[in-house]
Amino acid sequence: MIELALPDRKLTVLCVGAHPDDIEIGCGATLLTLATNRSVNVRAVIMTGDGNRRSEAFHAPAFCPGADIDIDVCGLPDGRLPGHWDAAKQALEDHMGLRRPDWPRTWP
């Protein structure tokens, strides 16, 4: 197995989830490992969610203690992302302009 070598500084990580809780389910162990071993900022972009599902997203900081987590729920219709593809792409471009992540990205 090839080990991932991370820089020795605070990381900013971008996580994108289609639904609230997708990030925790999909990469929760990785986020916990990063937060345990170093200081990390997590920029979470969740594409869908309204009402109760939206409120689920804001419980994520309790899931990953020690990390600085910034969550944005775009509020696109659940199960309808293909029909809102332009809005989804624009939302991601807008978030990339707010804070450039260190990971995922290749380092020199």
ROKOLKOL-151283 format. One line per 4 residues: their letters; for each residue x, y negated, z of C-alpha. Coordinates in nm, 3 decimals. Each point is the difference from the previous one (the first is absolute). Example, Ala and Ser with C-alpha at 12.3 -4.5 7.8 and 13.67 -1.06 7.14 Angstrom:
AS = 1.230,0.450,0.780 ~ 0.137,-0.344,-0.066
This chain:
MIEL = 0.000,0.000,0.000 ~ 0.126,-0.349,-0.085 ~ -0.011,-0.231,0.301 ~ -0.132,-0.352,-0.040
ALPD = 0.260,-0.253,0.111 ~ -0.169,-0.313,0.134 ~ 0.170,-0.336,0.051 ~ 0.088,-0.090,0.359
RKLT = -0.243,-0.290,0.043 ~ -0.370,-0.068,0.048 ~ -0.197,0.152,-0.288 ~ -0.312,-0.125,-0.173
VLCV = -0.205,0.291,-0.135 ~ -0.294,-0.028,-0.239 ~ -0.276,0.261,0.039 ~ -0.298,0.015,-0.236
GAHP = -0.309,0.202,0.081 ~ -0.317,0.049,-0.198 ~ -0.211,0.028,0.319 ~ 0.038,-0.083,0.369
DDIE = 0.200,0.280,0.171 ~ 0.170,0.114,-0.325 ~ 0.328,-0.157,0.108 ~ -0.005,0.165,0.343
IGCG = -0.086,0.338,-0.152 ~ 0.239,-0.029,-0.295 ~ 0.312,-0.146,0.157 ~ -0.070,-0.034,0.372
ATLL = 0.289,0.224,0.104 ~ 0.241,-0.199,-0.216 ~ -0.120,-0.329,0.149 ~ 0.031,0.137,0.354
TLAT = 0.353,0.121,-0.073 ~ 0.101,-0.336,-0.144 ~ -0.153,-0.191,0.293 ~ 0.171,0.230,0.250
NRSV = 0.346,-0.035,-0.153 ~ 0.003,-0.366,-0.099 ~ -0.193,-0.323,-0.012 ~ -0.253,0.008,-0.283
NVRA = -0.262,-0.226,-0.156 ~ -0.283,0.185,-0.170 ~ -0.203,-0.180,-0.264 ~ -0.313,0.211,-0.048
VIMT = -0.228,-0.065,-0.297 ~ -0.326,0.195,0.004 ~ -0.193,-0.024,-0.322 ~ -0.355,0.091,0.114
GDGN = -0.201,-0.034,0.315 ~ -0.294,-0.187,0.138 ~ -0.195,0.005,0.327 ~ 0.110,0.276,0.236
RRSE = 0.264,0.130,-0.241 ~ 0.159,-0.345,-0.011 ~ 0.021,-0.013,0.380 ~ 0.181,0.339,0.000
AFHA = 0.289,-0.158,-0.185 ~ 0.071,-0.245,0.277 ~ 0.060,0.278,0.255 ~ 0.320,0.099,-0.184
PAFC = 0.235,-0.200,0.226 ~ -0.095,0.226,0.292 ~ 0.102,0.297,-0.216 ~ 0.356,-0.126,-0.051
PGAD = 0.119,-0.174,0.318 ~ 0.314,-0.205,-0.037 ~ -0.060,-0.096,-0.362 ~ -0.116,-0.341,-0.113
IDID = -0.301,0.082,-0.217 ~ -0.172,-0.241,-0.235 ~ -0.324,0.142,-0.145 ~ -0.205,-0.128,-0.289
VCGL = -0.320,0.170,-0.114 ~ -0.085,-0.103,-0.356 ~ -0.364,0.109,0.034 ~ -0.039,0.152,-0.346
PDGR = -0.291,0.245,-0.033 ~ 0.076,0.348,0.134 ~ 0.002,0.265,-0.273 ~ 0.000,-0.265,-0.272
LPGH = 0.366,-0.104,-0.040 ~ 0.022,0.105,-0.367 ~ -0.283,-0.243,-0.075 ~ 0.186,-0.277,0.184
WDAA = 0.347,0.073,-0.130 ~ 0.086,-0.361,-0.086 ~ -0.099,-0.116,0.350 ~ 0.205,0.282,0.156
KQAL = 0.308,-0.087,-0.205 ~ -0.039,-0.369,0.081 ~ -0.032,0.073,0.372 ~ 0.328,0.195,-0.006
EDHM = 0.178,-0.273,-0.193 ~ -0.127,-0.260,0.248 ~ 0.130,0.202,0.295 ~ 0.340,0.053,-0.158
GLRR = 0.034,-0.377,-0.022 ~ -0.064,-0.040,0.374 ~ 0.283,0.219,0.126 ~ 0.252,0.202,-0.191
PDWP = 0.035,0.349,0.147 ~ 0.335,0.169,0.059 ~ -0.158,0.338,-0.050 ~ -0.100,0.144,-0.239
RTWP = 0.289,-0.139,-0.198 ~ 0.344,0.118,-0.090 ~ 0.296,-0.158,0.171 ~ 0.330,-0.076,-0.169
